[in-house]
Amino acid sequence: MMDTRSQCYRCRQWFSVPPNTATIKCPSCKFETKTHSFERSKSQDGGRISFRSFIETARTKLSRSGTGSSKSNKSLNCKPSTLLSSESLSGLRPCRKRALLIGVTYKNSKHKLKGTIIDVKGFRRLLMGTFTFPKEDIRVLTEEEPEADFFPTKKIIQNSFKWLVEDCMAGDSLVFYFSGHGIKQFDLDGDESDGFDETICPVDFEEAGTITDDEIKSAIVRPLKKGVTLNAIVDACHSGTVLDLPYVYNRKEKKWETSNRLSEEEKHTDRGLAISIAACEDRQVAADTSSCIGKSSINGGAMTSVLIQIVEKNPTITYGKLLDSIYEGIEKANKEGCLPRIIKGMLNNILSQRPQLSASKEFNVNSRFLILQ
């Protein structure tokens, strides 16, 4: 008997299924569906699997496990949000605003987070309402999206990085936002002074691995052309230098400091400008509002919540004022939090969340306005 072709209902990949197989396992995302309990066709097909039964069983299992996408969820993505170029035949087009927003809850693992999708929805609302980003040019990746193409797996995030910077040209404004887990792992190429790479965690990071700062820089910083601005906002633990940008702003000394991430190539290359606002320093963890504001009913990221409130009130804020305001907002929240003062004192270096500003080039933080338009 010949193998049968089947499509995974989580990642939509096609693969071959040998005859008389007890369990169908997608080689791409590893989703498994048992077949021994399926109805068998009573016709002359020799007892092959009834694919109507296969479809219904797979959908039921996905619905119960929560690993699939529910069609009842309304998508935050509006087509076209694809890897298609919007250039005209003449090669000319208006300046583009494009954003990639990612929120990962890890809802089927022990690492579950509560408020990341709240963060994404709030940031999407900010981009559309305050900075007039077209909804068609905002790609959202969450576990609530009804289409598998917008599930925040490592592969889909990597493909979305390409979409974000594809065919960028002078005048374009790009935004990358991530709310989820961030972890540190050993640096293997020797470009980290503390010996660790900073990473973000896709939903399948336990199987597929994390996405390192080196990968993020290669994917969305190096391709920036002259005149393009990328703003990255990362609300995750250990996210201070998660884009591996060479200049870090010292808020206390009010000056830029150069890290060893500035290569000889970067010194002599005129690329676009990448700016990152991270929830905390590399050694610190990022809190959500439930952990720093005891009575909060919203469990979003503390940095995201504060940033949205500040920018909605003052859309023309400078980077320096924004950084100070986020810092003050989080400090105020920490003082009102529920952790005993003695515990805060003992764990100050870890629990004291200090937002960090970094960039691919130095600029005057007190005269440059937040550019999302």
N, C-alpha and C positions, 0 to 999 in steps of 0.2 A: 504494500500500500504506500502511496505517496504522502509526503508531508503536507499538512494543511497550513495555509497562511492565516494568521490572526493578528488583530490590532489590540494593543494594550489600552485599556480604558482610563489609565492614569496619565501616561505620557504620550499616547497616540502613536507609538512606534509600531511598525509592522515586523513580524518575525515568523519563523517556521515552527509548526507544532507537529512533532512526530506522531504517528498513529498509536492508539491505545495508551496515551499518556495520562497518568493519574493526576498530575499537577501541571498547570500551565504557568510558567514563570517568565516574565518579561526580562530579556537580557540587559535592557537599558536601565529601568528603574527598580527591578527586582520584585515588582508586584506579583503576588502569587494568587492563583485561583484553582481550587481543587475541581477535578472533573469526574471523579468516580461516582458522585451522587447525581450527575446530570442525567436528564432523560435521554434515552437512546432512540434514534429514529427507527420506526418499525417498517420502513419502506425497504427498497432494494439497495439501499446505500451501504449495506453490510454492517450496520450498527455503528456508523460514525456519529460523532457528537452532534446533537441538535444545536445549531448555532443560535436559534431563538432562545433556547434554554440557557445557553452560555452567556448571551447578552444580559438576560434578566438576572441571572445569578451574580454576574460580575457587578452589575449596577447595584444590586442589593448589598453586596459585600462592601463596596466602596461607600455607600451611604451609611452603613452601620459603623464602619471603621473610622469615618471622617477623613480618610486619605484622598477621597475624590472630591469633585467639585459639585456642589448642589446647584441645580438649575434655578432653584428658588432665590438664590442670591443674585442681586442686581450688580452687574459688572460696573466697575469704575473706569473701564477702558472704552473709548469710543473710536471706532474705525474712521480713517485709517491710522493704525498704530502698528505699522509693520516695518520690515526692513526694506522699504521702498524709498527711492530718492524723490524729493519734491522739486527738483530743479526743472526748469523749463528747457525747451529745445535749444534756446539761445545760451543756456548755461547761466542765466541770470535769474535771481529770485529775491524776494524781500528778505530782510534779516529774520532769522528764525528763533523762536523760543521753544525749547524742547526740554522735557523733564522726565527722569526715571525715578519713581518712588517705590521703595521696597519696605514691606513690613512683614516680619516673620514671627509667628506665635509659637511654632514648634508644638502644636496642640496635641500631637499623638506621642509625645516623648516626655521624659522626666524633666526636661529643660523648659517647660512651658512658660510663656510670657502672656500677660493679659492685655496690655494696652497698645501693642504695636500697630494694629489696624486703625485704632483711634488716632494714633499719631499720623498715619498716612492720610487718612481722610481730612484731618485738620490741616495738614500741610498742602494737600491738593486744593482745599478751599482757599487757603491763603494765596496760592499761585494764581488761581483763576479769578478770585475776587479783588485782590489788592494789586496784582501784577499783570493781570489780563492775559495769562497764558491760555492758549486755545486748548480746550479739553481733548481735542483730537491729537495733540502733540504731548500729552502726558501719559506715559506708560506706567501702569500700576501692577506690581507683583505682590499678591498675598494669597494665603490659603483659602480665602473666601471667594476668589474669582471663579466664575462658573466655567471658564475655558481653561483647559490644561496648559495652553500656551502661556498663561500668565501665572503659573504656579512657581513660587520662588526657589526652584532647584538651582544647583550650581550651574548646570548647563544653560538653563534659561536666563539666569542672571548674566552669565558671560556673553550670551547672544544679545542680550539687551544693552550691555555696555557698547557693543558694536553699533547698535541702533542709535544710541545716544549721540555718538560723535560722528556718525556716518555723514560724509560730504559736508562737514562743517566749514563755514567760511566767515570772513571778517564781518563783525557786527552781530554774530549769533550769540545768544545767551542760553547756556545749558545749565541744568540743575540735576544733581544726584543727591537723593535722600535715602538714608537707610536707618531703620529702627529694628533692632534685634540684638542677638548675642554677638559679642566680640571677645576674642580670646588671644592670648599670646602663645607663640610657639617658637622653638629654637630657630635662630637665624642661620641659614646654611651658606650664605654668600658673603658674610662678613661686613655688611653695610649698616649694621645696627650697633650703636654704641653700647646698648645694654644687653646685646646678645640675643634679642628676641624680635621676631617679626610680629606686627599687629595684623589681625585678620578679622574678617566678618564671617558669620556662619549662615550659610543657606539652610533651607529646611532639611536637606538631606546630608548635612555636613558629617554626620557620624559614618555614613557609607562613602560619600563622594569626596569628603574633605572640605576644608575651609577655603576661603579666597584671601590670599595674602596681600599685604600692602604693595609688594612688588608687582603682583598681577594687576591690581587696581590701577597703579600708576602707569603700567604699560598699556592698559586697555583704554583709559579715559583721560590721561594727562598728556602722554607723549604724542597722541594723534592731534592735539589741539593746534590749529593753524593760527597764524598771526591775526590778532584782532578778535579772537574768540575768547569769551569769558566763561569759565566753569565754576559754579558755586557748589560745593559739596557740604552737606549737613549730615553728620553721622552721630546718631544717638545710640551709642553702644559702649560697653565696657572696653577699656584699654584702647580707645579710639584716637588718641591725641595726634599721632602721626600716621594714621591708617592710609593716607594717600602718598606717604613717603615724600612729602614736599620739602625742599631744602631749607626754607626759611620759617622759623617759628617765632611768634611774637611773644616777648617777655612783658607781660602786662604790668608787673611790679616795677621793672626798670624802664618801661615804656620805650623799648627798642627791639629791633629784629635781631635774632641770633641765627647764625649759619650752622647747619648740621653737616655731617660728613656725607649727606645724601646728594650734595651738589657735585655732579660729575663734570669732567672737563668738557664733555659734549654739551651739557646744559649751559655751561658758562658762555658758550659761543653760539648758541642757537636761539633764534628769535621766534619762540612759539607763543601760543596764546597764554592767557593768565588763568591759573587754577588757584582757587581760594577754598580752604577747608575750615569749617567751624565744627569742632568735635566736642562731645559732651564732657570729656574729662581727659586728664593726662594719661600717658601710656600705662602708668603704674596703678591707675585708679579704676574704680568701678562706677558705673552710671546708675543712678537711682530712677525709680518711677515715682509718680506723684503719691502713690499709696504708701510708699516707704518714707517719704520725706514730709508729707502733709497728712497727718493722721486722720483727719476728717474728710479727706478727698474721696469723692465718689467716682472719679475718673482715674483710671490706672495707666495713663499714658506716660511717656518718658518725661522726666522733670525738665530736661533741657528743651525739648520740643515744645512743651506746654508754655514755658516761660517765653521762649523765642517768638512763638506765634502771637502771644498777647502783646509783646513789645512792638513787633513790626506792624501789627494791625493798627496800633495807636499812632505809630510814627513810621510810615513807609519810606521816608527819605532819611532814615537814620544812618550815621556813619558806622563803619566797622568797629572803630574804637569805642564809640558810645554803645553799640550793640553788645560788644563783648563785656563791657563794664556792667551793663544792665542785666545781662543773663547771669553774670557772676553774682551780682547783688540779689537777684531774684531767687537763685538757688540757695544762697547763704541764708536769706530770710526764711525760706522753706525749711531748711535744715534746723534752724533755731526753733521752729514751731513743730518739729517732728516729734515722734513718739519714742525715739531711742533715749535711754537714760544718759545723762550728761557724762557719767564716768566711762561708759562704753564708747561714746563718741571720742572722748579724750584718748583712750587707749588705741583706737583704730583710726585716728585722725588722718594719717597719710593715705589711707585707702578709702575711707568714707567721705572725706572732704572732696567733693566733686568740683574740679576747677576746669571750666570750659577752656578750650585751647584754639587759637587762631594760627593757621600756617598758610604758606603761599609758595607758588613757584617763583615769584619775584617780590622784591620789597616794594612797598608803597606806603604812603602817608595814611595811617588808619584814621586820622582825625579830619581828613579832608575828602577821602574817598567814600562815596555813599554805597550802600548795599545795592549791588547791580543785579537785579532779577528782571530787567526790562530792556 
